Amino acid sequence: MKAIIKREFLSFFRGITGWLFIGINLVVYGLYFTVYNLLQGIPSVAYAINGMSFIFLITVPILTMRVFAAERRDKVDQLTMTSPVGVGSIVVGKFLALACCFAIVVAFIAASPLVLRLYGSVSLKENWTAVLGLLLYGLTLLAIGLFASALTSNVIVSAIIAFGLLFCGYISSSIVSALSLGGILEKIIGWYDFTTPLSDFLSGSLSLKNVVYYLSVIALCLVLTTQIILKRRYTISRKRLTVSAFSLITIVAVLAVVVGGNFAMTKVPDKYSVYDMTKKKFYTLSDKTKNILSKLDKDVTIYCLAKKSSLTYDYEITLIKTLDQYAAHSKHITVKYIDTSKNPTFTSKYTDESLSSGSLIVVSGDKSRTIGVSDLYETEVDYSTYSQQVTGYDIEGQVTSAINYLSAENLAKVYTLTGHDEPTLSTTFTKTLTKLNAETEELNFLKEDKVPDDAAAVIIFGPQSDLSSDDVKKLDDYVAGGGKVFVGLDVLKSGDEKNLNKFLNDNGIKATSGPVAETDDNYYYQTPYFILPTVKDTKATTDVAGDLQVFIPLSAGLSKVKTDGVKFTTIMSTTDKAIAKNSLTDSDSIQNAISDTNKVTKESGDEQGKFALGLIAKNSNKGVVAAFGSVYTFTDQMNQQISGRNATLFSNVFAYLLPSDKGTSVSIPSKSIDATTLAINASSIRIFGLLFGIFLPLALIVYGIVVCIVRKRR
């Protein structure tokens, strides 16, 4: 077999075919690599591989069309027919020669992530998973091309047949989606689909099911090719009928093994067969979710309002893979896809609201929760195209929350204090409470003698006028009895708030009267009053601990007041160079200070040192006051400035405050898409762009032409 591989491999490069195959593929890849990776700085070659995948429909038939067809045309196939080497060995040898030729292309592509790594953080594991997918995809196409070459003695016909077979596999998924096929027909056409498994690899998902699929198609094509040649080899045999029967039996047996093997793989749970190779583990469920699923004792059905084959965008593929993980980790979870074009009244059973394609309805018994597309994905406007771009996934957070909601007997109730001109909690943060399965209700002490007994927590959100002494007593009693209070302060409010400050002092917290300015320019954004604090690693900040994680604009400084039985946890703090500008006494003076470009200095009445911007005080009865110096931290506008991490902080704090014995208030943060691009300078773009896209491929093609001309002159 070694001799066959060597002879066949060298034959590709004695003419122009091999050089042309490698050169064209590298030209196309180089162009996509230059556009996506060098010019746009995308740290993944998956985009370039996806862009070039179509070119194999042309280059593979060119490479494979002569392998058997030319031998049959030139009547030299008799050597094959009479060779002492088995036909199967000949077929495998020729296929391995094709594979070696293709491996040269793959080797160049596999090296390109190393080039990108010179200019920033690049996940080699994720990139090489995409390259592995390309390798398996290409080998499958070569096996089909080899099969097509064995069908005819005309090389042009061989190329046309190969192109037709490859093109059908390339557009198979599009046909299923466009024609809205279903049932057995969808499965049959879907089986001949080469691009969907490739898409899985390109998205960073290493699936053993896809590996088995590609290898089984390769094996089937090699067997079919062998049987076609065997059929011709024994055409003049007296045992024609016996051999013919043997050939048919072999094909049927191999086909049964291939179908059975792929069917068996579909029964293997994804948690054993699918490996998440993405840098941020987009398709991997968190330990929190796995713990919840392990305790689930109710049947839950997740309905996705879309035909599965129609979900083709990257974010939709992420949705499918995440839902598959839920089904894989619990026998009580079932995922179903509903084609609403065929079942338009389906949603009316559960909700009156209009849900767009890709929304979810999570159902258990008589209870249900709807999850709209806007809740599953974080988006922002790309002003270069004026279109919405997905910047993060909150699929796990929303689905786990819904499962918790359906499993809970009672939900935690959070009261928001009113009657003091408090601003309304913005949409993102009200949705965060809903995600934590907390019911919200207003609390007005003019109507209530105390904090209601069913209160899991009370929110005091930026009151513009002071609380009354009676309000403070009710809150003090509530905290003393083990209640939880969340306080957001507003330094721009008009007038003094002595009673609110008294409530904080009663619970061991002191707030400055003016805003804090951070004088270390590493820890603020644009102005010293817009602070990027250091977030401590605590139970309430596990997902946002560290520097430059959250954004705190216009914050009062907080400090501890020694109080019997009270223990403190600092959430986040400034550096020791910060100044509390108590000399700024009203909104106008603060606004003027923000716009002042001069360096902030300490004046009479100001304080300098390290200040807490978020502080938790917990008494001996487990009563908690969680105070934050800036109510503006928890607004949609400021949350967007920091890619949603302020909302993650809010979620973590309330997951800490709300009763854990109910098991419903679990904080699963959204997973932001890493938008970091590589900083590649112009000279490097020119060098590597020309090298990968023009010089190297063209050099190979020109060398092949020279070799061909020289051989003909001989």
VMD Tcl script that draws the C-alpha trace (Angstrom):
set ca {
  {0.00 0.00 0.00}
  {2.92 2.34 0.69}
  {3.97 2.09 -2.95}
  {0.45 2.96 -4.07}
  {0.28 5.98 -1.76}
  {3.71 7.21 -2.88}
  {3.01 6.70 -6.59}
  {-0.42 8.35 -6.43}
  {0.75 11.25 -4.27}
  {3.70 12.03 -6.55}
  {1.44 11.83 -9.61}
  {-0.51 14.84 -8.34}
  {2.67 16.94 -8.37}
  {4.21 15.64 -11.60}
  {1.44 17.55 -13.33}
  {-0.38 20.70 -12.30}
  {-3.35 19.11 -10.51}
  {-1.89 18.93 -7.01}
  {-0.29 22.36 -7.22}
  {-3.55 23.85 -8.48}
  {-5.56 22.18 -5.70}
  {-3.31 23.53 -2.96}
  {-2.85 26.95 -4.56}
  {-6.55 27.69 -5.19}
  {-7.58 26.58 -1.70}
  {-4.88 28.68 -0.07}
  {-5.69 31.73 -2.22}
  {-9.32 31.64 -1.11}
  {-8.42 30.96 2.52}
  {-5.78 33.69 2.45}
  {-8.28 36.26 1.22}
  {-10.79 35.41 3.95}
  {-8.00 35.25 6.54}
  {-6.84 38.72 5.52}
  {-10.33 40.24 5.65}
  {-11.61 38.63 8.85}
  {-8.50 38.00 10.93}
  {-5.93 40.56 9.83}
  {-8.06 43.57 8.89}
  {-10.90 43.07 11.40}
  {-8.70 41.51 14.10}
  {-11.02 38.54 14.76}
  {-9.05 36.03 16.87}
  {-10.70 32.92 15.35}
  {-10.01 31.36 11.95}
  {-13.47 29.75 12.00}
  {-14.83 32.71 10.03}
  {-12.23 32.27 7.29}
  {-12.77 28.49 7.15}
  {-16.53 28.95 6.89}
  {-16.04 31.45 4.08}
  {-13.77 29.17 2.06}
  {-15.76 25.94 2.53}
  {-17.61 26.42 -0.76}
  {-14.42 26.29 -2.84}
  {-14.04 22.57 -2.16}
  {-17.07 21.97 -4.39}
  {-14.75 22.95 -7.26}
  {-11.26 21.92 -6.16}
  {-12.15 18.43 -4.88}
  {-13.64 17.25 -8.23}
  {-10.55 18.65 -9.99}
  {-8.26 16.62 -7.75}
  {-10.25 13.37 -7.73}
  {-11.67 13.20 -11.26}
  {-8.66 11.40 -12.76}
  {-7.88 8.93 -9.96}
  {-9.87 6.00 -11.39}
  {-11.59 7.52 -14.45}
  {-8.32 8.31 -16.26}
  {-7.00 4.78 -15.66}
  {-10.19 3.30 -17.06}
  {-10.11 5.68 -20.06}
  {-6.48 4.85 -20.83}
  {-7.14 1.10 -20.41}
  {-4.47 0.83 -17.70}
  {-7.06 -0.18 -15.13}
  {-6.32 -3.79 -16.15}
  {-3.26 -3.47 -13.93}
  {-5.62 -2.77 -11.08}
  {-7.88 -5.61 -12.08}
  {-5.01 -8.12 -12.13}
  {-2.92 -6.68 -9.33}
  {-1.90 -9.04 -6.50}
  {-2.73 -6.18 -4.12}
  {-6.30 -6.29 -2.91}
  {-8.73 -3.84 -4.48}
  {-9.60 -2.53 -1.04}
  {-5.94 -1.73 -0.39}
  {-5.69 0.06 -3.72}
  {-8.75 2.20 -2.95}
  {-7.51 3.03 0.54}
  {-4.04 3.80 -0.79}
  {-5.38 6.22 -3.38}
  {-7.61 7.85 -0.75}
  {-4.66 8.30 1.62}
  {-2.68 9.91 -1.20}
  {-5.54 12.36 -1.68}
  {-5.62 12.90 2.08}
  {-1.88 13.69 2.14}
  {-2.38 16.30 -0.55}
  {-5.25 17.86 1.39}
  {-3.20 17.68 4.62}
  {-0.77 20.21 3.13}
  {-3.62 22.74 2.85}
  {-4.79 21.97 6.39}
  {-1.25 22.32 7.76}
  {-0.96 25.87 6.40}
  {-4.37 26.75 7.83}
  {-3.51 25.19 11.21}
  {-0.42 27.38 11.38}
  {-2.35 30.63 10.88}
  {-3.66 30.87 14.52}
  {-0.02 30.92 15.63}
  {0.45 34.05 13.54}
  {-2.58 35.66 15.18}
  {-1.21 34.78 18.60}
  {1.67 37.19 18.01}
  {-0.81 40.07 18.33}
  {-3.04 39.14 21.27}
  {-4.96 36.46 23.11}
  {-6.00 33.63 20.80}
  {-7.56 30.33 21.91}
  {-5.61 27.64 20.08}
  {-7.98 24.97 21.37}
  {-10.97 26.70 19.82}
  {-9.13 27.48 16.58}
  {-7.77 23.96 16.12}
  {-11.22 22.50 16.77}
  {-12.34 24.46 13.71}
  {-9.33 23.13 11.76}
  {-10.19 19.57 12.82}
  {-13.69 20.09 11.45}
  {-12.21 21.32 8.17}
  {-9.98 18.23 7.98}
  {-12.88 15.80 8.48}
  {-15.11 17.79 6.12}
  {-12.45 17.81 3.40}
  {-11.66 14.11 3.75}
  {-15.36 13.30 3.41}
  {-15.60 15.30 0.20}
  {-12.48 13.57 -1.16}
  {-14.00 10.14 -0.45}
  {-17.13 11.14 -2.38}
  {-15.00 12.46 -5.24}
  {-13.08 9.18 -5.29}
  {-16.37 7.28 -5.50}
  {-17.51 9.48 -8.40}
  {-14.24 8.82 -10.25}
  {-14.87 5.06 -10.07}
  {-18.27 5.38 -11.75}
  {-17.10 6.41 -15.23}
  {-14.19 6.44 -17.66}
  {-14.78 10.08 -18.61}
  {-12.89 12.48 -16.35}
  {-15.22 15.38 -17.16}
  {-18.26 13.31 -16.28}
  {-16.48 12.20 -13.13}
  {-15.94 15.83 -12.12}
  {-19.57 16.73 -12.88}
  {-20.88 13.78 -10.83}
  {-18.58 14.69 -7.94}
  {-19.67 18.32 -8.07}
  {-23.34 17.30 -8.08}
  {-22.93 14.98 -5.09}
  {-20.94 17.57 -3.14}
  {-23.34 20.38 -4.01}
  {-26.31 18.35 -2.75}
  {-24.51 17.80 0.55}
  {-23.64 21.49 0.71}
  {-27.22 22.74 0.31}
  {-29.02 19.90 2.10}
  {-29.74 21.86 5.27}
  {-30.95 24.85 3.24}
  {-33.37 22.64 1.32}
  {-34.84 21.22 4.53}
  {-35.27 24.72 5.96}
  {-36.63 26.34 2.79}
  {-39.17 23.62 2.06}
  {-40.17 23.23 5.73}
  {-39.77 19.49 5.41}
  {-40.57 17.25 8.30}
  {-40.75 13.64 9.38}
  {-38.79 10.88 7.68}
  {-38.07 12.96 4.56}
  {-36.30 15.60 6.65}
  {-34.20 12.92 8.36}
  {-33.21 11.29 5.08}
  {-32.18 14.56 3.43}
  {-30.66 15.78 6.69}
  {-28.41 12.73 6.85}
  {-26.73 13.85 3.64}
  {-25.72 17.16 5.18}
  {-22.02 17.98 5.36}
  {-22.18 21.62 6.42}
  {-24.11 21.37 9.71}
  {-21.49 19.13 11.39}
  {-18.80 21.50 10.09}
  {-20.69 24.44 11.62}
  {-20.56 22.67 14.99}
  {-16.78 22.42 14.79}
  {-16.50 26.04 13.68}
  {-18.60 27.15 16.66}
  {-16.14 25.47 19.04}
  {-18.13 22.32 19.76}
  {-16.26 19.03 19.45}
  {-18.93 16.40 18.99}
  {-18.04 12.72 18.76}
  {-21.32 12.27 16.88}
  {-20.02 14.50 14.09}
  {-16.65 12.73 14.07}
  {-18.42 9.37 13.71}
  {-20.67 10.82 11.00}
  {-17.80 12.04 8.84}
  {-15.76 8.85 9.35}
  {-18.77 6.66 8.54}
  {-19.45 8.54 5.28}
  {-15.78 8.14 4.34}
  {-15.90 4.42 5.11}
  {-19.12 3.96 3.15}
  {-17.72 5.75 0.09}
  {-14.52 3.67 0.17}
  {-16.52 0.45 0.41}
  {-18.81 1.51 -2.46}
  {-15.79 2.41 -4.56}
  {-14.21 -0.96 -3.81}
  {-17.37 -2.82 -4.73}
  {-17.71 -0.93 -8.03}
  {-14.17 -1.94 -9.03}
  {-14.70 -5.51 -7.82}
  {-17.82 -5.68 -9.95}
  {-15.80 -4.75 -13.04}
  {-12.91 -6.95 -12.04}
  {-15.03 -10.06 -12.12}
  {-17.32 -9.16 -15.00}
  {-15.93 -12.01 -17.11}
  {-15.92 -14.42 -14.21}
  {-18.03 -17.55 -14.41}
  {-19.18 -16.78 -10.90}
  {-20.72 -13.50 -11.91}
  {-23.96 -14.14 -10.02}
  {-22.16 -15.17 -6.83}
  {-19.88 -12.18 -6.90}
  {-22.79 -9.88 -7.67}
  {-24.71 -11.25 -4.71}
  {-21.63 -10.92 -2.53}
  {-21.22 -7.30 -3.63}
  {-24.81 -6.44 -2.81}
  {-24.64 -8.17 0.55}
  {-21.45 -6.29 1.42}
  {-22.96 -2.93 0.51}
  {-26.11 -3.62 2.50}
  {-24.10 -4.83 5.49}
  {-21.81 -1.79 5.50}
  {-24.76 0.55 5.01}
  {-26.50 -1.09 7.97}
  {-23.40 -0.67 10.12}
  {-23.05 2.99 9.12}
  {-26.70 3.81 9.78}
  {-26.75 1.78 12.98}
  {-23.55 3.38 14.25}
  {-24.83 6.90 13.64}
  {-28.20 6.04 15.17}
  {-26.45 4.63 18.24}
  {-24.45 7.84 18.61}
  {-27.68 9.87 18.71}
  {-28.60 7.93 21.85}
  {-25.39 8.85 23.65}
  {-26.08 11.81 26.00}
  {-24.39 15.03 24.95}
  {-22.61 15.29 28.29}
  {-20.55 12.24 27.22}
  {-20.16 12.97 23.52}
  {-19.96 16.76 23.14}
  {-17.01 18.81 24.37}
  {-17.17 22.57 24.67}
  {-13.91 23.94 23.29}
  {-14.93 27.60 23.38}
  {-12.87 29.95 25.50}
  {-15.87 31.10 27.56}
  {-17.66 27.73 27.65}
  {-20.77 28.96 25.86}
  {-22.27 25.47 25.66}
  {-21.37 24.27 29.15}
  {-23.85 24.51 32.02}
  {-22.57 25.99 35.27}
  {-22.23 23.94 38.45}
  {-25.17 25.88 39.89}
  {-27.43 24.73 37.08}
  {-26.16 21.15 37.22}
  {-26.88 21.08 40.96}
  {-30.45 22.30 40.36}
  {-31.02 19.74 37.59}
  {-29.71 16.92 39.78}
  {-32.41 17.72 42.36}
  {-35.21 18.22 39.85}
  {-38.12 15.86 40.53}
  {-40.75 17.36 38.23}
  {-41.07 16.85 34.48}
  {-40.29 20.04 32.57}
  {-40.80 20.62 28.85}
  {-38.94 23.41 27.06}
  {-40.73 24.47 23.88}
  {-38.66 26.42 21.36}
  {-40.92 28.32 18.99}
  {-39.12 27.55 15.75}
  {-38.41 24.73 13.40}
  {-35.03 23.39 14.49}
  {-33.57 23.35 10.98}
  {-34.41 27.06 10.59}
  {-32.18 28.08 13.51}
  {-28.94 28.70 11.64}
  {-27.41 31.90 13.04}
  {-24.53 31.57 15.51}
  {-26.63 32.69 18.46}
  {-29.42 30.28 17.49}
  {-26.95 27.41 17.27}
  {-25.80 28.35 20.77}
  {-29.43 28.17 21.90}
  {-29.83 24.67 20.44}
  {-26.63 23.40 22.02}
  {-27.51 24.88 25.42}
  {-30.98 23.32 25.38}
  {-29.39 19.99 24.41}
  {-27.25 20.25 27.54}
  {-30.35 20.63 29.73}
  {-31.88 17.50 28.25}
  {-28.59 15.64 28.63}
  {-28.22 16.49 32.34}
  {-31.72 15.58 33.50}
  {-34.17 12.85 32.55}
  {-36.96 15.22 33.63}
  {-36.11 17.76 30.90}
  {-37.59 17.43 27.41}
  {-36.86 19.88 24.58}
  {-39.34 20.25 21.72}
  {-39.26 22.52 18.67}
  {-42.60 23.90 17.51}
  {-43.07 25.10 13.94}
  {-45.52 27.93 14.60}
  {-46.21 28.32 10.89}
  {-47.90 24.92 11.06}
  {-49.23 25.36 14.59}
  {-50.06 29.09 14.90}
  {-52.31 28.71 17.96}
  {-49.75 26.85 20.08}
  {-48.66 29.85 22.18}
  {-52.25 30.78 23.07}
  {-52.32 27.85 25.51}
  {-49.74 29.57 27.69}
  {-49.72 33.32 27.02}
  {-51.51 36.18 25.31}
  {-48.32 37.98 24.34}
  {-46.84 37.77 20.86}
  {-43.63 35.75 20.84}
  {-41.12 35.90 18.01}
  {-39.34 32.95 16.44}
  {-36.75 31.43 18.77}
  {-38.60 32.33 21.98}
  {-39.06 29.70 24.67}
  {-42.00 28.48 26.73}
  {-40.99 26.40 29.77}
  {-43.83 24.25 31.08}
  {-44.32 21.97 34.09}
  {-47.81 20.80 34.93}
  {-50.16 23.78 35.04}
  {-47.36 26.33 35.43}
  {-45.42 27.95 32.62}
  {-43.03 30.81 31.92}
  {-42.30 32.50 28.61}
  {-38.82 33.69 27.68}
  {-38.67 36.13 24.78}
  {-35.78 36.36 22.36}
  {-34.80 39.75 23.82}
  {-34.28 38.07 27.20}
  {-32.12 35.26 25.80}
  {-29.54 37.51 24.16}
  {-27.78 40.74 25.02}
  {-27.57 43.08 22.05}
  {-26.26 46.47 21.10}
  {-26.35 48.60 17.98}
  {-23.42 48.34 15.60}
  {-23.26 51.90 14.34}
  {-21.15 50.92 11.35}
  {-24.12 48.96 9.97}
  {-26.94 50.35 12.16}
  {-28.01 46.82 13.02}
  {-28.42 44.93 16.28}
  {-25.46 42.70 17.16}
  {-25.59 39.93 19.77}
  {-23.02 40.68 22.47}
  {-23.88 38.05 25.05}
  {-25.94 35.01 25.93}
  {-28.29 34.80 28.91}
  {-29.82 31.50 27.82}
  {-28.67 29.50 30.82}
  {-29.62 32.20 33.30}
  {-33.15 32.52 31.92}
  {-33.85 28.81 31.47}
  {-32.49 27.87 34.90}
  {-34.56 30.64 36.43}
  {-37.67 29.33 34.68}
  {-37.02 25.78 35.89}
  {-36.56 27.10 39.42}
  {-39.78 29.06 39.14}
  {-41.74 26.02 38.01}
  {-40.27 23.90 40.80}
  {-40.87 26.40 43.61}
  {-43.80 26.18 45.97}
  {-43.44 29.80 47.15}
  {-41.52 32.71 45.64}
  {-39.52 35.33 47.49}
  {-41.22 38.74 47.68}
  {-39.22 41.95 47.39}
  {-40.80 45.28 48.41}
  {-39.64 48.60 46.93}
  {-40.09 51.58 49.24}
  {-42.19 54.45 47.84}
  {-43.45 57.81 49.08}
  {-40.11 59.68 48.93}
  {-39.96 60.48 45.19}
  {-37.88 57.39 44.49}
  {-36.97 56.81 40.82}
  {-38.32 53.68 39.18}
  {-35.99 50.70 38.99}
  {-35.07 50.38 35.31}
  {-36.05 47.52 33.02}
  {-32.80 45.55 33.16}
  {-32.86 45.40 36.95}
  {-36.54 44.57 37.30}
  {-35.91 41.72 34.85}
  {-32.98 40.67 37.03}
  {-35.32 40.29 40.00}
  {-37.75 38.32 37.84}
  {-34.88 36.10 36.74}
  {-34.18 35.48 40.45}
  {-37.83 34.45 40.80}
  {-38.59 37.33 43.14}
  {-42.04 38.92 43.08}
  {-41.93 42.70 43.48}
  {-44.45 44.92 45.22}
  {-44.49 48.53 46.39}
  {-44.27 49.41 50.09}
  {-45.63 52.72 51.41}
  {-45.30 53.22 55.17}
  {-48.27 55.60 55.13}
  {-50.37 52.51 54.52}
  {-48.38 49.92 56.46}
  {-47.57 49.80 60.15}
  {-44.51 47.68 59.53}
  {-42.63 45.84 56.87}
  {-44.91 42.96 55.76}
  {-44.10 39.58 57.28}
  {-43.66 37.97 53.85}
  {-40.94 40.44 52.81}
  {-37.76 38.65 51.73}
  {-36.07 42.03 51.20}
  {-36.80 45.76 50.96}
  {-35.28 48.09 48.37}
  {-34.63 51.76 49.23}
  {-33.74 53.13 45.82}
  {-32.44 56.70 45.72}
  {-35.13 58.58 47.72}
  {-35.15 62.27 46.78}
  {-36.75 63.36 50.06}
  {-35.89 62.16 53.53}
  {-37.52 59.27 55.33}
  {-39.52 60.02 58.46}
  {-38.34 58.95 61.90}
  {-41.28 56.52 61.95}
  {-40.07 55.00 58.66}
  {-36.63 54.50 60.18}
  {-38.07 52.75 63.25}
  {-40.03 50.32 61.07}
  {-36.92 49.55 59.03}
  {-34.76 49.18 62.14}
  {-37.25 46.74 63.62}
  {-37.34 44.79 60.38}
  {-33.54 44.48 60.19}
  {-33.24 43.68 63.89}
  {-35.62 40.78 63.31}
  {-33.48 39.35 60.50}
  {-34.78 41.36 57.53}
  {-32.73 42.33 54.46}
  {-32.54 45.89 53.11}
  {-30.87 47.08 49.89}
  {-30.02 50.81 49.86}
  {-28.91 52.86 46.85}
  {-27.89 56.47 47.63}
  {-28.18 59.52 45.39}
  {-25.62 62.31 45.94}
  {-27.57 64.57 43.57}
  {-30.71 64.61 45.72}
  {-31.96 67.94 47.00}
  {-31.79 68.51 50.74}
  {-30.30 66.61 53.64}
  {-31.40 63.08 54.52}
  {-30.72 62.88 58.24}
  {-33.18 60.08 58.91}
  {-31.90 57.89 56.09}
  {-28.36 58.46 57.35}
  {-29.55 57.57 60.86}
  {-30.91 54.25 59.57}
  {-27.52 53.51 58.00}
  {-25.69 54.57 61.20}
  {-27.99 52.38 63.31}
  {-26.74 49.47 61.25}
  {-23.05 50.39 61.27}
  {-22.70 52.33 58.02}
  {-21.70 55.95 57.53}
  {-22.06 57.77 54.19}
  {-20.23 60.92 53.08}
  {-22.38 63.93 52.25}
  {-20.60 64.57 48.94}
  {-19.43 62.45 46.01}
  {-16.14 60.57 46.00}
  {-13.49 61.50 43.42}
  {-10.85 58.91 42.50}
  {-7.53 60.65 41.86}
  {-5.73 57.55 40.57}
  {-6.44 57.76 36.82}
  {-6.19 53.95 36.50}
  {-9.46 53.65 38.40}
  {-11.83 56.10 36.77}
  {-13.44 56.68 33.38}
  {-13.35 60.15 31.76}
  {-13.84 62.00 35.07}
  {-12.65 61.23 38.63}
  {-16.30 61.03 39.71}
  {-16.96 58.03 37.39}
  {-15.17 55.33 39.33}
  {-13.95 51.88 38.29}
  {-13.51 50.34 41.75}
  {-11.79 47.21 42.96}
  {-14.50 44.61 43.60}
  {-13.72 42.27 46.49}
  {-14.13 38.52 46.11}
  {-17.13 37.76 48.35}
  {-20.23 35.55 48.27}
  {-22.12 38.51 46.83}
  {-19.61 39.29 44.05}
  {-18.34 35.94 42.77}
  {-18.97 36.77 39.11}
  {-17.55 40.30 39.03}
  {-14.63 40.25 41.49}
  {-11.48 42.11 40.41}
  {-10.49 45.42 38.84}
  {-12.37 47.21 36.04}
  {-15.41 44.98 36.45}
  {-18.18 47.44 37.36}
  {-18.85 51.14 36.80}
  {-19.81 53.40 39.73}
  {-20.71 56.99 38.76}
  {-21.38 59.75 41.31}
  {-21.05 57.73 44.48}
  {-21.02 58.65 48.13}
  {-18.25 57.09 50.17}
  {-19.14 54.48 52.77}
  {-17.30 53.54 55.93}
  {-17.84 51.23 58.88}
  {-19.16 52.41 62.24}
  {-18.29 50.10 65.12}
  {-21.61 48.60 66.21}
  {-22.25 45.74 68.62}
  {-23.04 42.45 66.91}
  {-22.52 43.78 63.38}
  {-20.07 42.19 60.94}
  {-19.05 43.92 57.74}
  {-18.26 42.80 54.20}
  {-16.79 45.33 51.80}
  {-18.19 44.84 48.31}
  {-15.97 47.31 46.49}
  {-13.72 50.22 47.28}
  {-11.63 53.06 45.92}
  {-7.88 53.42 46.24}
  {-6.44 55.26 49.25}
  {-5.97 58.32 47.00}
  {-9.72 59.00 46.74}
  {-11.25 62.24 48.05}
  {-14.79 62.63 49.40}
  {-15.83 66.08 48.16}
  {-18.09 67.06 51.05}
  {-17.51 70.67 49.96}
  {-19.86 70.01 47.03}
  {-23.20 70.63 48.68}
  {-25.74 70.65 45.83}
  {-26.48 69.21 42.40}
  {-25.21 72.25 40.49}
  {-21.82 72.27 42.22}
  {-21.41 68.55 41.58}
  {-22.27 68.94 37.89}
  {-19.75 71.78 37.58}
  {-17.10 69.65 39.27}
  {-17.69 66.83 36.80}
  {-17.12 69.12 33.82}
  {-14.05 70.75 35.41}
  {-10.91 69.36 33.73}
  {-8.57 70.56 36.51}
  {-7.06 68.07 38.92}
  {-9.25 67.27 41.93}
  {-7.79 68.58 45.17}
  {-8.75 68.26 48.83}
  {-10.54 71.31 50.25}
  {-11.90 72.27 53.64}
  {-14.42 69.68 54.84}
  {-13.27 67.03 52.36}
  {-11.98 63.62 53.42}
  {-9.16 61.65 51.83}
  {-8.52 57.89 51.98}
  {-9.98 54.58 50.92}
  {-13.78 54.47 50.81}
  {-16.15 51.58 50.37}
  {-18.61 52.12 47.54}
  {-20.60 49.03 48.45}
  {-20.82 47.70 52.00}
  {-22.79 44.90 53.68}
  {-23.56 45.04 57.42}
  {-24.93 41.85 59.01}
  {-26.24 41.73 62.60}
  {-26.38 38.81 65.03}
  {-29.96 37.94 63.96}
  {-28.83 37.65 60.32}
  {-30.44 40.96 59.45}
  {-28.58 42.61 56.54}
  {-28.20 46.12 55.16}
  {-26.47 46.21 51.77}
  {-25.64 49.84 51.00}
  {-24.31 51.27 47.75}
  {-23.05 54.82 47.36}
  {-24.53 55.34 43.87}
  {-28.07 54.66 42.75}
  {-26.90 55.44 39.20}
  {-24.89 52.22 39.19}
  {-28.17 50.38 38.74}
  {-29.50 52.13 35.64}
  {-29.69 50.77 32.10}
  {-27.44 53.48 30.68}
  {-24.57 52.86 33.10}
  {-25.02 49.12 32.88}
  {-24.48 49.24 29.12}
  {-21.22 51.13 29.63}
  {-19.75 48.05 31.32}
  {-21.30 45.31 29.13}
  {-23.95 44.32 31.66}
  {-21.68 43.66 34.63}
  {-23.47 46.16 36.88}
  {-26.59 44.02 36.43}
  {-24.52 40.96 37.30}
  {-23.43 42.69 40.53}
  {-27.07 43.52 41.32}
  {-28.08 39.93 40.62}
  {-25.31 38.50 42.80}
  {-26.16 40.77 45.71}
  {-29.83 39.81 45.64}
  {-28.99 36.13 45.24}
  {-27.05 36.63 48.49}
  {-29.85 38.56 50.22}
  {-32.82 36.42 49.25}
  {-33.51 33.26 51.28}
  {-31.44 30.33 50.06}
  {-33.69 27.76 51.72}
  {-36.28 28.28 48.95}
  {-33.63 27.41 46.37}
  {-35.21 29.70 43.78}
  {-32.89 32.71 43.89}
  {-29.90 31.46 41.92}
  {-27.78 33.95 40.00}
  {-26.50 32.65 36.66}
  {-24.73 35.54 34.90}
  {-24.99 36.08 31.18}
  {-22.02 35.07 29.06}
  {-20.61 37.99 27.14}
  {-19.18 37.37 23.70}
  {-15.51 38.30 23.73}
  {-15.49 41.33 21.45}
  {-11.75 41.84 21.96}
  {-10.03 42.25 18.62}
  {-6.38 41.78 17.81}
  {-4.27 44.89 17.39}
  {-2.44 44.11 14.16}
  {-0.38 46.89 12.66}
  {-0.59 47.86 9.01}
  {2.81 46.46 8.04}
  {1.95 43.05 9.52}
  {-1.37 43.04 7.67}
  {0.46 43.69 4.41}
  {3.15 41.07 5.08}
  {0.90 38.21 6.20}
  {-1.97 39.18 3.92}
  {0.23 39.07 0.84}
  {2.03 35.94 2.08}
  {-1.10 33.90 2.82}
  {-3.38 35.35 0.16}
  {-1.13 35.89 -2.85}
  {2.59 35.08 -2.78}
  {2.57 31.58 -1.31}
  {-0.45 30.22 -3.25}
  {0.64 31.79 -6.55}
  {4.19 30.54 -6.06}
  {2.83 27.00 -5.72}
  {0.65 27.35 -8.83}
  {3.49 28.86 -10.91}
  {5.87 26.13 -9.76}
  {3.30 23.52 -10.77}
  {2.99 25.07 -14.24}
  {6.78 25.06 -14.63}
  {6.97 21.40 -13.57}
  {4.24 20.52 -16.08}
  {5.95 22.36 -18.94}
  {9.34 20.83 -18.19}
  {7.89 17.31 -18.09}
  {6.09 17.82 -21.42}
  {9.30 19.03 -23.11}
  {11.03 15.88 -22.02}
}
mol new
graphics top color blue
foreach p $ca { graphics top sphere $p radius 0.5 }
foreach p [lrange $ca 0 end-1] q [lrange $ca 1 end] { graphics top cylinder $p $q radius 0.2 }
display resetview
